[in-house]
C-alpha cells in the first residue's frame, strides 16, 4: 500500500534541465528570445492570435484589467468562490470587486446570480469570469446576464489550460484570458503566467505594460546596434517572465498533451471508484466542451456521515493531502471592506464552502495512489458512524 499521497507533486520534463542550461550559457536570462519562442508555441497550441507571458496569473489579471482603461472605482463582477489573488488584482487595478453568489448545486456563478448582483450594485463595468477547477464557464451567457460586453470581460483561466468549449480551447472568447504556470498547475513551471487575446493592439499594450510601461524592453535595447532610448507613456508593472522560466515552459509544453490525457484517466478512475459512495458528490464532465481536470473537487454532503473538516483531518492522519478551493471572499476580512457584497448575503457560497474538498490530482499520480485515496474515503464512513456513537 502507498504510504502517503501528496496533494500535488510537480512533474518536470527531463528536457527542462537542458533548456535552462542553454539559457544560462546564452548570456541572456531575463525576458528575451526564449519568452518570445514560448509565446509563439503556446499561441499555436491554444489556437490563439496573441500570447503574452507575464510573471503570474495574478499579474496577468491586473494588467488585463488595467488595459481596459476603466475609470478608477469602476465595478468588476467576480464570483464569491475564487482565489483571493484574483480579486486582489481587481483592487490593485483601482477597481471595485462586485461579488456574485454561486449556485449551491454547482458552486459556480450563473446567469441568475450574475444578473442579481449586477442589478443590486447599480450595474457593473467589467467581469472577471472564472473557469473553476478546469470546467468551462459559459462566458458569453454570464456576460450578457450581467450587462457586460465581451470586450470588458477578463477570464481567469488559472485552472483551465486545456479546457475546451464548443469553439475550441479556452483563450479567445473575451478581451483577455489569463493562465497560470504555478507549481501545481497543468503546465507547471514554478511561477509564471500568460495572457491570450485576439486584439493585436491589446497584446502590444500588455508587452509594454509588463515592463514598467517602457516602450522598449532591455533585450531590444541591448542587442548589438540597439538604442538605449525609451519612453514611458503610462503606468505599468514589473511583471515580466524570465527566459529561464520560459525554457522550462517550452520543455513542459512538449508533454502537455500526454499529461492532460493522464489527468483524464485519473479523474475517470476516481469517478468509477467513488460513484456509489453515499454522501459524496462528484464533479462531472460538462455538457459541451471538455474539462481540463486541474482539480478534482468532491462535495462531502451530510449523509456521508462526517463533516468535510473532519474528513480532511482523517485523510491527513493517513498522509493524504487535500485542499479547499476556495474560502469564499466574504469570509476573508479584507474583502468585507474593499468589495461590494449583496445585502442578502451569499447563501450559495456559504452552503458550498461547508462541503467542498479537493482530492489529489496531478499528472504524476499513480493508480496505486488514487486507490489509496479511494480506500480512505470509503473506509472513513464506517469510522464516522463509530465516532458519532
N, C-alpha and C positions, 0 to 999 in steps of 0.2 A: 504494500500500500504506500502511496505517496505520503511523505511526512507532512508537508506543508505546501500551500498553493498561494503565491503572492497575488495581489490584486492585479498588478501589471508588471511586466518584465520586458524592457525594450529589446528588440531583436535588431542587431546591427549586421548589415551585409559585409562580407569579407572584403569587398571592393572599396568599402568606406576608408579603410586604412590606407590603401593605395592612393585614393583620391586626396586625402588630407596631406599625405607626403608630397604629392605632386604640387599642391598649392603652396606648401611650406618651402619647397625648393624654388618656386617661381619668383619669390621675392615680393609677391603682392598677395596679402592675406585678407584685406578688407573688401568692401563691395567693388567688384570688378568683373572680369570676363567669366568667372565661374558662376556668379549670380546671373549674368545675362544668359548663359547656356542653360542653367537650371530653369529660368523663367520660360525660355523657349520650349524646353522639354515638357514642363508642366502644362503650358498652354496647349501643346499638341495632345497630351494625354487627356486633358479635360475637354478638348474641342472648343476652346475659347479664343477670343481675339487677342486679349492682353492679360498678362500675368505679371504682377509686381511683387517682388519679395520684400519683406519687412522683418522687424525683429521679433514680433509675436503677433498672435491673433488679436490681442487687446490693442496693440498699436495699429493694426490693420483697421479695426473698427473705429478707433478715434480718428485716424487720418481720413477714412472714408466719410465719416460724419462731418468733419471739418471741410472736406471737399464739396459738400452740398451747399456751403456758404449760406447757411441759415442765420437768421438774426439771433443774437445772444438771448437765451431764455426760451427759445423755441422748444416745443414739446415733441418728444420722441416716444412712441409706443413701444413698450418692452414687455416680455412675459414675466409673470410673477415667479416662475421657477426657471431660473437661468443662472449662469455663473456670475458672481459678483463683479469680476473684472470687466465683463462686457458692459455692465451698467455703469461701472466707474468710468469707462471710456466715454459714455454719453455725458456724464457730469464734467469730465476733464475737457470735453469739447465745448463747454459753456452752455449745454442744453439741459432740459429738464426731463428726466425719465417719467413717463406716464405708465403706471403698472396695470396691465390687464390680467384678470384672473384666468386660470386654466380650468378646463373641464375636469370634473372629478373622475370620470371614467378613463380619459386619455392622458391626463397630466399635461396637456398642451393647450395653448390658446386656440380659440375657434373664431369663426366669423361672428358668432353671437357675443363672445366676451370682448373681442376687439371693438365691435361697434358700440357696446355698452360703455367701455372705458373711454373711448374717443368722444362719445356724446357727453358723458358726465364731465369730462375735462374741458369741454368747450371747444373740441377739435384738436387734432394733432397735425404736426407739420412733416413728420417723417416716422418711419417704423424700423425697428430692429427685429428682424424675423429670425427665429431660431429653428434649425433642423436638429431636434433633440435626439440624442443617442445615435444618430445616423439615419433616422427616419425622415423622409422628405416632407417638408411642410408645404401646404397649399398656398404659396406666397401670393399669387395674384388674387385669390379669393380673400385672403386676410387683408391685403392692402385695400381692396375695393370696399370691404366692410368698414374699414377704419377711415375711408375717405382720403387715402394717400395714393398719389401716382407712383408707379413703379420706379420712376426716376428718383424718388425720395425714399426708397427702400434700400437698406443695407442688410445683407443676410449674414447671420452668424453661423458659419458652416464649420466651426471648430471640430464638430463630431462627424462631418459629412463629406470628407474626401472619399469619393467613390459612391456616394449616394446618387441615385438616378431618379429623375422624374419622367413623365411620359415623353418629354422632349430631349432627354439625354442627361448627362451628368449635371448636378447642381453647379452653378457658376456663371450663368449668363442670363438669368431672368430679370434681375433688378439692376440698379446703377452699379452696385458693388457687392461682391461676395467674399467673405473673409474666412481663411483657413488657418489651421494651427499645425505646427510640426513639433509640438511639445513631446516630451519623452514617452507619454502614454498614448499618443495618437496613432492613427493607422499608418502614417508615414512618419516614424519617429526620427527626429534629428537631435533632439535635446532641447533646443529652443528654435524659434523662428515662426514666421507667418507669411501669408500670401493674400493679395487682393487680386481678384479677377474682375474684368469689366469689358464690355463691348464698346465702350466710349474711349476713343483714342485720346481725346483731349484730357479726359479724366485720368487716364493712365499716365500721361505726361505730367500732369499736376502732381500725382502721387509720387512719381520718381523724384521730383524736386522737393516735395514736402517731407519725404522720409529722411532727407539730409539737410535739416535746418532751414529749408526753403531756398537753398543756394542754387543758382541757375546752372552751375557746372560742378559735377562731382569730382572728387580727388583723382579718381582713375584717369579721367579725361584731361584734367589739368596737368597731371604729372607724366603723361605719355610724352615720348620724345617729340619735340616740336609743339607741345601743348602750351596754352597760355594760363598764367596764374589768375587771370581776371575772372570775377564772378559778381553777381548781384543778388540781392535778397528782396523779393517783391512783397512777400507776406510771410507770416509766422509759419514755421514748420516744426518738426520734431527730430530728435536723434533716434531714428527708428529703422536704420538700415540693417540688412543681413550681411554677414561676412562671407567671403569666398570659402573660408574653411567650412562653415556650416553648409554652404551650397554644394561643396564637393561631397559631403556626407549625403545630402539630399539626393544628388544625382545618382549615387550608388544605390541608395534605398529605393529610388523610383523604379529601377530595373526589376525589383522584386515585388512591386506593389500588387500586380495582378494576382500573383500566387498567394500573397498574404491575404488579399481580400477573399479569395476562394477558401482559404483556411478559416478565416473568421466565419464565413457562412457555414462551414462544416461544424464548427464548434457551437454556433447558435442552434443548428439543427440537432446536434447531439443533446444539448440542454432541452430543447423542445420535446424531443421524443421521450426523454427520461423523466421529465417533470410534469408532463401534461395531465397526469392523473393524480397528482399530489393535491389533496383538498386544501383550499385556502391560499394557494399560490396562483397569482395572476401572472401570465406570461406575455411578453411582447410578441407582436405578430408582424408578418410581412405586410407592407402597405398594399392597398388595392391596385394602385398604379405606381410604376417605378420600382425601385428596389432599395432595401435597407443596407447601409454600409456596415452595420454591426460594430460601431465603435464601442457601444455599451450594451450589456445585456441586463436590463432593469426588470426585476420582478416586483410584484405587489404582494406584500405579506398581509393578507386580509384577516379579519377577526377569527374566521373559522379555521385558520391554520392552528390556532391554539397558543400562539406565542407572539408577543409584540415584536415588531421589527428590531427595536433596540436590543431586546433580549436575544433574539436570533443572531444578530450581529456579534454579540458578545460570545455566544456559544461557538460560532464559527471561528472567532478569534482564538478561543481556547484550543482549537484544533489547528491553529496556524493557517487558517484560510482567510485571506484578505478580502474585505468588502468595502464599499463606499456608498455614499448617498449623493445623488445628483438631482437636485441641489437643495440647499437650505433656502426656503422662499425669501424673497427680498425683504418683506415686511417683518421677518424675524431677525433681521440684522439692523441694529440701531442706526447705523449710518444712513440707511435708505428710508428711514422714517422721517428724516429731516430734509434730504435732498431730492426725494422722489415725490411725485403726486400719487396718492393712494386713494382708492374709491371709498366713499363714505360708508358703504355697506360691508366693508372688509373684503377679504379674499378667501371665502369659504372653500372654494375648489382647491386652492393651493394648500390650505390647512389640512384638508382631508387626504390629499395625495401625499403630502410630506410625511404623514404618520405611517405610510405603508411602503414607500419605495426603497429598494435595496439593489445596488449594482453588484453583480457577481463577477468573478474574474473572467476576463475575455481579452485575449491578445494573441497574436499570430504564433507565439512560441508555446502556447498552452498545449499540453499533450492530452491525448484521450484519457490516460490514466488520471491526470489531474482533474479533468472535467468530471470523471466518475467519482473522484474523491469528494468534490463539491456536492454532487448529486446525492451521494450516500449520506453526507452530513445533513443535507436539507430534509431527506426522507426520515432519518432517524431522530431528528430534532422534534418532530411532532409527538411521538410517544413520550419523549422526555419532557416535553412541555406539559402534557396532561399530568405526568407524575409530579412535576413541580407545583401544579395547581392544587393537588391533593395535600 
